[in-house]
Amino acid sequence: MRQRELRAGRPSFSTACKRDCPSKCASSTGVCSTEITRSGKNSCSTARRVARLLQLLLENHHQQMQDLLSRQPAAGAASVDLTGELPRLLRELEPALRSDGAVALAVQVLDTLSEATQGHASLANSERLQRDKALPVLSRLLSNALPAHSCTPAAVLELRRAAATLALSLLEGGTEFKLRTLARMARAFNVPAIRFELDDMLRANAHAARCEQTGKPIRRGAHASDTFRGTYTPSTSAPLLYFTLLSSLGEYEAAAD
């Protein structure tokens, strides 16, 4: 099965859908959200390792590897456009983001895409991601698309951190490119919902700080959203990235007015 996929120029990020899959998944990524939900962490591990390998190859703004991610000239007809496949994998994962294993895979894909765009001289990967409708997916992830009862707060925060990092990576480039990207983000992002999530993270951090001072256990109450029910470990990276992204969007909107 995998050999046939590779000959057809289709990467196998994880096991392909079973023939009796009720969702009749036809994704070129070979990832089925139904199968991920059913199998949990095991069905995500191979895809996560492959995405992690790609991230390591792209480290330190490796221009040649960033170019090869979209096209491998020596492969001829077997060339695989991973810059396009990874966002499609994210879209396939969205319905399965009910477990920490699926969230961990989504986080790794986001981190790999961030490495693919950061410092890329031609900006081609960033432009491709925006054309492939990655921005609406990012908006949903930044706006808390996860069911609160099924993922740990740490997984939610890590997903937010990775999504915000990719959004900021897409803003790298000259002034003209950045303004064009901000214009697209302003249209695609649910800014009020993203702002609410930032406020919720800050409230959670303040609550954790008060509990630490008083010696009470860190618990979330009805005064905040359902995102952080249960135990909560304070985070500074995700709120800071959200603040930076929202500040950039706010400055753009103010200038546009």
N, C-alpha and C positions, 0 to 999 in steps of 0.2 A: 504493500500500500504506500509506504513512504517513498519507495523507489519510484513508483509511478508518479507521485506528487512532485518529486524533484525533477523528473524528466519533463513534466508539464510546466515547470517553472513555478511551482507552488510550494512555499515553505510549509513544513509541518511543525508548528509551534508546540503542539501537544497531540495526544492521540486523536484520530479523526472520530467523527460521530459514529455511534453504533447504528447499524442498519435499521433498528427498531426505534430510533430516537423520535419521540413524539413531535419535536419541533421541526423535523425535516430540514435540519440546518444545511445550508448550501454555501457556507462561508469558505472563501478561498484560503483562509488562514488555517482551516482544519480544526477550529475550536468551536465547540458547541456549548452554549450557556447552560442548556439542560443537563449535559453530561458533567460540566463543572460543578453545578449545584448538587448533582447526585453523588459524585465521587469525592468532592472536597479537595483537600490539599494534594492528594496523590496525582490527580489529573492536571494540576497546575505546576507540579515541580519541574517537569521537563521544559515546559515553555519558559518558566522563570529562569532556568539555568541558561537556556539559549539567549534570552534577552540580556541576562547578566554578562554573558560572553561578549555580545555585541557592544554593550556599554564599555567594557574594559578595552576593547579594540579601539573605541572612539575617544578614550581619555586623552586629556591634554590637547584638545583641539586638533586632533589628527586629521588634517585636511584630506589626505588621500583616502583614508577610511571613510570619512564623511561623504565623499563623492561616491565611493564604492557601495555605500548603503543603498543608493538609488539605482545604480547601474553597474554591472560587472562586465566590461567590454570583452574580456577574454572568454566569458561564458557563452557568448553568442546568443542564440535563441533561448537558452536556459537562464538568462539573466533574470534576477528577481528584484523587484522594486520594494525593498523592505521599508522605505520611507512611507510608502502607501499602505503596505500590509499591516504595520504596527498600529496605526490609527483604527483600521478596520477591526483588528483584534480587540482594541479597547471598546469599540461599539458592541462587539459580540459579548464582551465580558459584563457590560452594564447590567443585564438582567440577572447575572449570577453574583452580584456584589452583596451577598448575604452572609458570607463567611470570611474569616480572616485570611484563609488560603487564597481565595479569589482576589481579595483586596491586595494581598502581597504581590500577586502577579501583575495587577493593574499598576501598582506602585513601581514595579521594576520596568514595565513598559514605558511609563512616564519618564523615569530616570534615563532610560536609554534614548528616548526621543530628545530629552534635554541635552544630552551629550552630542546628539546628531546636529543640533542647531547652534549650540554655543560656540562662538568664534568661527563659524563657517564663513569663509571669505565671500563666496558667491551668493550666500543667503538663499540658495536654491531649495535646501531642505525646509527652511522656515516657510518659504513661499508655498511649497508643495503641501505642507501640513495645513496651511490656512485654506488652500484651494480644496483640499480633501475633507473639509468640514470638521476639522479637529476642534475648532473654537466652540461650537455648540456642546460637544462632549466635555470639554474643559469647564464650560459654564455649569453644566449639570453636576460635575464632580466638586467644583468649588462651592456650589450651592447646597451641598449635602444631599446627594441622591441615595444615600444608604439608609436602609431600614434601621432605626435606632436600636431595636431589640436584638439584633443578630450579630453585630460587630462590636468588638471592644473599643473603648475610647482611644486606645493607642493606635489601633488600625485606622480609625477615622482621621486622627490627626496626621498620621503618616501619609494617607492618601491626599489630604489637603496640602500638606507640605510639597508633595511631588507634583500635584496639579498646578500649584502656584509657581513652583520653580520653572516648569515648562512654559507657563504663560509669560513669565518674565524673560525667559530665554528667547521667546519669539520676538521680543521687543529689541533684541540686539541688532545693531546695524546703523546706518546713517540716519540723519534726521528725517529725510523723506520717507525712508522705509518704515521707520518707527511710527511716524504719523499715520501712514497708511494702515499699519497693523493696529494702532489704537482705534482708528475709525472702524475697522472690522470688529474689534473687540467691543466697542461701544454698542454696535448693532447686535452682536451675538450674545453678549454676557447679560445675565440677570443681575445687574449691579446692586439693586436693593437687597436681594437675597444674599449675595456675597457679603455685603456690608453687615447684614444681620448675623451671618456666621462668624465674622470677625468679632462683633460685639459679644456673641455667645462665648467665644474662646476667651476673651478678656474677662468676662464675668466668671467663667470657670476658674481662671487663674487667680482672680481676686478671692473667690470663695476658698480655693485651696490654701492661699496665703493666710486667710483668717483662721482656717482650721488648724494650720500649723502653729499659729501664735497661741491659740486657745487649747491645743492638744486634743481637739475633737477629730473624729475620723472624717476623711475627705469623702463626702457624699454629695450627690447632686439632688437638688430639691425642685419643687414646682416653680421656683422663681426664674428658671431658665428653660431653654428648649429641651426636647427629649434626647438630643444628641449624646449627652454625656451622663445618662443614667448610670448608676453604679459608681465604682471607684474611678478616680480620675488622677492622672499624673500631669502636673502643670507643663505646658509647652510654651517656648518662646519663639522657636523658628517659624512655625506655621503662622502665628499672628503677625510676625514681622513681615513675612513675605506677602501676606494678604494686604497689610497696610501699604507696602511699597507699590503693589499692583493697583490698589484703589487710588493711591495718590497720583499715579501716572494717569489713570483714567480721569480723575477729577481735574487735573491740570489741562488735559486735552479738551474736556467738555467745557471748561471755563474759557479756554482760548477760542473754541468754536463759537461760543455765544457772543 
